[in-house]
Amino acid sequence: MLKTLSIKNFALIEDVELSLQDKLSIITGETGAGKSILLGALSLLLGKRADLNSIKNPKKKCIIEGVFSIKAYHLQELFQNNDLDYEEESIIRREILPSGKSRAFVNDTPVKLQQLSALGKHLVDIHSQHETLFVGDVNYQYQVIDALAGNKNLLTKFQNSLAVYKNLLKKLENLKSKQAEAQKTYDYHLFLLNELEESNLEIGIQEELEEKYQQLSNVEELKENLSFSIQQFQQEEIGITDALKEVRARFNKLENFGENYQQLNQRLESVLLELEDMNFEMENLFETIEDDPQELSLVDEKLQNIYNLQKKHQVNSVEELLEIQEDLAKKVSTSENADADTQKLEKEIELVNQQTKKLAEKLTKSRLKVIPEFTKSVEEILEKLGMPNARLKIELNREKDFNQLGSDQMQWLFSANKGGRFQVMKKSASGGELSRITLAIKSILAKFSQLPTLIFDEIDTGVSGDIAQKMGDIMNEMAKNLQIISITHLPQIAAKGEHHFKVYKEVIKNSTRTTITALSTEERIEELAEMLGGKEKSASAIAHAKALLK
């Protein structure tokens, strides 16, 4: 429950601290006094985005702080999942700096708004005036039934399965689109692929062929120069090899004259061996060189094929041609394996479809199970609220297709009068009837919810007199299980509260400010009398106020 609410420098509030109790607390005040400011401040604590314009004095920071007693609500895991320190009395603080920057803290630990919002949903439920209209909204109606049925985990599983199903359908659509496109160009791609594969391309083949082409094209030049070189090596008397052998023989005689001569002699030996080896290789090369026009033509043909392919595909290397070949192979494979890929994906879709369908069926059965008891309870409460002939009928029709909430369509039909025909609730119920229906729903949900605090912001719109008194009785009954705070303009409801606070404006030094104060018994009588008869507070109004309190 909310134990204290401290507000500083927010809207028209300068500095207010509100100490709250359990059971039913009432907040009253004239229209425009600032009751909505309290809800605005509390909304900031629960994760709403801050607005710089909400600061009263732009030179000071705005601070809103709430102390929540949460021992009985088993929120330790929620705190742990959000990396927060758990305290049985947890403090939430929100600050808006003059710069416009907003900060939030839980037990003095800085938190993001997402964390604050996740925690706030488990602490306070604020029922605003506008929420009464939500009763006719289909999404809200599903939320009510699913809350009573305990469908939270089941609904999450269904929605996750539905997301997978939709993604697979999209994947199939994309696959079929690619396959259709690939089929259009299949023959052309297959021709190009075969052309490349028949060329037997390998990395380095172009350089190898170009080298071979140069050799075959210059046989005479190669032979002439090799022949000359061999002759220079082997020519008698002036041949390189014989001359070097003569030098080596001379140095053999000088070897004993020192290390320098010995080293030179060894180097001459090495050079001679290398020259003899080179001479041997030249002779081998000379023997292998032949004029082969047929081989030259074949090499030229292969090279021209590579050049033509490069020009055709607008690339400059065999490596790039091999990449194109690989890409073409994939495209051709897409067309050739189209049926197998499609069938595989369709089987997967059918499997997920059946799984999603089963979850949707479970949701429908779970909802159907709680609907009769729920409608009966609503009608019983409405009878207490002066609507003895009110009837609520909830239709749940199975649909072929999935939606985000299952595979059924829910419709709440309402009849306020005996013998009246059922119509869609949001079209047939008046404002006062919607207020009473909303309270009935909230009172039923309160038994299933572990929410510490529920705030009603003028849920009594459109009702008065005896009905208002009965609405107050229902709130009192709800307050046995959770903290109820009701902002009201009706004295009949205000008199039902265990605690009563008044919001009012005052002007101090030409500055208007909103404040709130807890009322004593005498002050409550004065406030109720004013709500009944206006500022004059006649004797009859005061007597009526006393009677209401009793």
N, C-alpha and C positions, 0 to 999 in steps of 0.2 A: 504494500500500500504506500501511497504518497504521504509522508509524514510532515515535511515542510517544503514550502516553495518560496524562494527568495528572489525578488526581482529588483534590479537596480538600473536606472537610466534607460528604461524601455518604454517607447511611445510616450504616454502621459504619466507613466509611473516613475517617480523619483527614487523611492526606496521603500519597498514593502516586503514584509516577511509574514507568510501565512502558515500557521500551525494547524494541520488537519488531523482528524481522528478517523477511526473506522466507522462503520455503519453509514447512515445517510446524512450528508452535509448539504446545506442549501446555500446558494449564492443568489442574492437579489440586488436590485438597483434600478434606477430609472433608465429608460432608453438613452443610449449615448453616454452613460456614466463610465463605461470602460470594461464591462464584463467580458467582451470579446478579446480585450487586451490580455486578460489572464490566459485564455485559450491560446492566443498567439504566442505568448511566452512559453507555455507548456509545450506547444508544438515544436518550438526550437529545441527544447530539451530532448524531444523524441526524434530528432533528425531532420527537421524541415530546414530548407536553405535560408540563410540569413539575408536581411535586407538592410543596407546602410541607413536607409530612411527611417528605420524603426528606432534609431538612437534618439533619445530626448535631447541630451546635451552633446552636440557633435565633437566637443573637445575632450569628452571622457568616454571610457569604454563602458559598454553595456554588459552586465553580468546577470545570468539567470542560473539558479542552482536549485536542485531538488534532492531531497533525501528520501530514499525508498527502502522500506523494510521488506525484504524478499525471502526471508528464511523459509517460509512455508511453500515456496513455489518451485523448488527443484531446478534452479537455473544455473547450477554449477557447470554443467557441460556446455551451456551456451557461452558462459564467460570464458571457459577454456578454449573453445573453438575460435573465439575472437581475440585470443591472447590478452585477456583482461584478468586482473586480480579480483577474486570473488570476495565480497564482504556481505555479511547478513544485513547490514545497513549500508547500502551503496549510495555514493554521492555522484550525481551527474552535474557537470557544470558546462555552461556554454558562454563564450565571450565573443563580443563583436567589438573590434578595435576601431578607433576613429578613422584609421586608414581604410576601413572596409573589410579587413581580413577577419575571418571567423575561426575560432578555435573551440575544440570540444574535449572534455576530459571525463573519464569514468574512474572514480577512486584515484584521482590525480594522475592517471595515465592518459596521455594524448591519444585520441582515437579519430578515425575518419568518420564522415557522416554515414557511410554505408554500415559501419559497425554500430553506430549510435541508433540508426533506424532499425537494424536487426534486433537490438536489445529493447528498443522502445515498444515494438510490437508485442512484447511479452509483459509489459508493465502497465500500459494505459490504453484504453479504447475510448476515443473521443467521438461521441455521436453528435455531429453538428446538426443545425436546423435543416440543412440541405440533404442530409443523409436520409431523411424520411422519404424522399422521392426515390431513393435507391431500392425501396421495397419492390417497386415495379420493374426493376432492372433484372434481366435474366441472369447476368453474371453474379449479382448479389444473391439471387434466389438459389443458385447452385452452391454458393459459398455457405449459405445457411444449412442446406440439406447435407452437404458434404461434411460440415463441422459436426452435425448431429450423428452422422453415420461413421465418423472417424475415418474418412477417406483420404486423409492427407497423403500418407505414404503410397496408397494405391493409385491416387491421381498422379503423383509424381512419376511412378513407374510407367503409367499409361502415357504420359506426355513425353517421357524419354523414348519409349518405344515408338510413339507416333513420329517423333523427330527423326529417328533412324529410318522409319518407313518412308517418310517424305524425301529424305536424302537419297535413298535407294531409287525411288521413282524418278527423281531428277537425274540421277546417274544413268539410269536406263534411257531416259529421253536424250541425254547428251550422247550416249553410245550409239543409239539408233541414228541420230543426226550425223555423227561422224561416219558411221557405216554407209549411210545414204550418199554422203559426199564422196567417200572413198570408192563406192561402186561406180559412180559417174566417171571417174578417172582411172578405174582399175586396169582397163586394157592398155591405156597409154603408159601407166606406171609399170605394168608388167613388161611391156616392150623395152622401156628404158632399163629396167632391172636386168633383163636377159642380155641386153647389149653390153652392159657393164660386166656381168658375170662371165660372159663368153670371152671377154678381153683378158681374163685371168690376171687382173691387176694385183701387184704386190708393192709394198713399200721398197723403194730403191730400184725398181725395174726400169724406170725411165732413164736414170743416170747410167745404169748398166748397158742399156741398148744404145744410148748416145755414144758411149765410149767404144762399143763394138762397131758402130757405124763409122766412126772416125778411123778406126784401124782398117776396116775393109775398104774404105774409100781411098786409103793412102798406102796401098801395099808396096808400090814401086819406091816411094820415098822411104818407107820403113826399111826395105831390103837394102837399098843403096847406102843408107847411113849405118845400118848394122854391119854390112859387109866392110865398109871403110873402117869402122871401129875395130872389128875383129882383125883386119889386116894390120892395123897399127899395133895391136897387141902382139901379133905373131910374126911380123916381118923379121927376117934374119938380119943380123948385125944391128939394125936400127929399131927393132921392135921393142915396145915398152917392156914386155916381160923379160926378154933376154937382157936388155940393158940393166934392168933392176936386179936381175940375178948376178950380173957382173959386179954391181955395186955391193950387193950382199956378200959376195965372195971376198971382196976387199976388206969389208968390215969384220969378217970372221977372223982375219989376221990381226985386227986391232983390238979385239975383245979384251985381251989381257992387259991393256994399257990403262985401264981405269973404268970406273963405274959408268961414266958418261958415254964411253965407246960401247960398253956393253948394252946400255939402254937403247942407243941408236940402232945397234945391230938387231935387237929384239923388235923394235918398231918396224925396221925394214922387212923383217921376217913376216910380221903381221900384214903389212901393206902388200907384200908379194902374194900372200895367201888370198887376200881379198881380191886382188886383181885377177888372179887365176880363176877365182870363183865367178867374178863378173864376166870374164871371158867365156866361161862355161855356159852361163845363163844367156849371153848374147848369141852363142852358137845355137842353143836350144830355141830361142825366139826366132832366129833366122830360119831354122828348119821348119818351124810351125807356121810361118807366114806363107799363105797361099792366096792367089787371086781367085776368089769365089763369088762370081756375080750373082749366083742363085741365093747364097746366104745373105749377101748385101741387099738384095731385093726384099728378102723376107724380113730382115731387120728394119729396113726402111718402111715397109708396110706396117709393122707393129708400132713404130714410132709415129707414123702419120695417123694411125688409129687413136693413139693416146692424145696427140695434138688436137685431133678433131673432137674427141670427147671433152677435152678441156675447154675448147671453144664453144661447144654445144651447151655445156653446163656453166659456162662463164666462171671457170676456176683456173688456177695456175699450177696445180700440183696433183700428183697421184693420190696423196693423202686426202685431199679434198674430194676427189672422185670416190674414194672408198667410203667417206662419210655419207655422201649422197646415195651410194649403193645401199648402205645400211638403213638409211631413212626410207628409201623406196621399198626395201624388204619389209619394213614394219607396216607401211601403208598397204602393201599387197597382202600381208598376213592379216591385217584388220578385215579386209574384204573376204579372204578365204576362210577365216575363222569366225565370221560374223554370227552365224547361227549358233555355234557352240558357246560363244561369249554371251550372247543374248539369253540363251536357255539357262545358263549358269546363274546369271543375274536375276532372271525371272523366278527361278527356284528360291533364291535367297529372299526375294521380295515376298513371295507367297508364304514363306516360313515366318517372316516378321509380321506380315499381315495377319496371320492366324494368331500369333502371340498378342498383337495389339487388340485384335477382336476379342480374345478371351478376357483381357484386362478391362476392356470397355463393357463387356457383359457383366463382369464382377461389379463394376461401378453402378451399372443400372440396377442390378439385384440389390445391392447395398442401399441404394437410394429408395427403391420401392419398399424396402423393409421398414424404414423409419418414417416414411411419409404419412401413413395412417395415424400413428400416435402423435406426430407433430401437428397435423391439421386438427385433431381432436383437442389437443392442449391449447392451440391458438383460439379455437372457438369457445372453449371454457373460459379463457381469460377475457375474451371480448364480451362474453355474457356478463362478467363482473363489471366490465367497463360500459355497461349500458347498451350493448348490442346483442340482445338475446337471440335474434334471428340471423345473425351473421353466419355465413358459411364460406369456408375456404376449400377449394378443390384444386389439387395439384395433379396435372396430367404429365405423364412421362412417356413419350412415344419414341419407339426405336426407329433409327434412321439407317439407311444403307451405308452412307458415307461417315467418316470420322470427322469430329470437330475437336477443338482444343480441350473440351471437357468430357469427351466420350463419344458414344454413337447414339445418343438420345437427344430429344428436344423437350425442354421443360417449359411448362406454362402454368402460371398461378391464376386461377379464376376465382372471382369473389362475388358474393351476393350479400348485400346488407339487409335486405328486407325479406320477410316471409313470402314465399311464392315468387320471388324475383328470380330472374334468370341469371345464370352465371355469365360474367363478362371478364375480360382481361383486367387484372387488378388496377394497373396504372391508369386505365380509362374509366373505371367504374367507381373507385373509392374517392371520397372527398378528402380534403386536407386533414380534417379532424379524425376521420376514419383511418387514414394512413398513419397518423400519430399513434393511435391506439393499437393498430396492427404492429407497428414498429416496436412499441413497448412490449407487446405480448411476445414478439420474437426474441427481443433482447432478454426478457425474463427467462425464457426457455433456454436460450444459449448460455445464460449465466450459470445454469446448473451443470453444464458440460464443460465450461471453460474454467481454467485455473488463473484467469487474468486477475491481478490484484485490484485494479482500479477501473471503474467505468464512469465516464462523465457524460451526462445528458445536457445538451445545450438547447433549452427550450423545446423539448420533445412534446410539451403540452400545447403546442400551437393548434388552434382550432377547437379546443375543448374548454369547458368551464364548469362551475358549480359542482354538482354531485359527482360527475365523471372525473373531474380533476382530483377530487378527494380520493376516489378509488384508484386513480393512477398513482397517487402518493402512497396509498396502502401497498400497491404492488412494488413500488420502489423500496419501501421499507422492508418488504419480504425479501427482496433481492439483496438488500444490504446485510442480511444475516450471514451471507456467504462471501461477500466481497465489499470493498469500499465503493460507495456510490456518491457521486457529487452531481447535484442537479442545479443548473442555472434556470431559474423559472421566473415568470411574471404573474403566476397565480398564487394567491394567498392560501388556497386550500392545500396546494402541494408544499408550499413553504412551511406551513405549520407542522408538517409531518417529520421534518428533519430533527435529528438529534443535535445538530450543530447548525448555526445560522450565521452567515457572513453578509455584510452589506458593502457594495461597491458604490462609491460616490465621488463626485468632482468637487474640488474646492479651489478658490483663487487666492494665492498668497504672493504678495508683492508683484501684482500684475502678471502672474504666471499661473496657468491652469494645470492642475495635476490631479491624477486619479489615485485614490487610496482605498484600502479595504480594511474592515475591522470586524472582529467577532462580536456578536450581539449578546447581551445579557437577556434574561427573561423579560425584564421591563422594556428593554430596547426592542426585543422581538415583537412585543405587543404593539409598540409604537409603529414599527415597520409594517406589520400586518394590517393595522388600522389604516395606515396611509395607502397601502395597496388596495384596501377595500373601498375607502371613501375619499381618497385624495388628501391633500396637504392639511385640510381643516381638521381631520380626525375627529369626527363627531363621537358623542357618547355611545351611540348605537354601534359605530364602527369599532370602537375600543372593546365594547362588550362582545361583539362578534369575534374579534381577534382573540379575546380571552377564551371564548368558547371553542374556537378552532384549536388553540393550544392544548386545551384539556381533552 
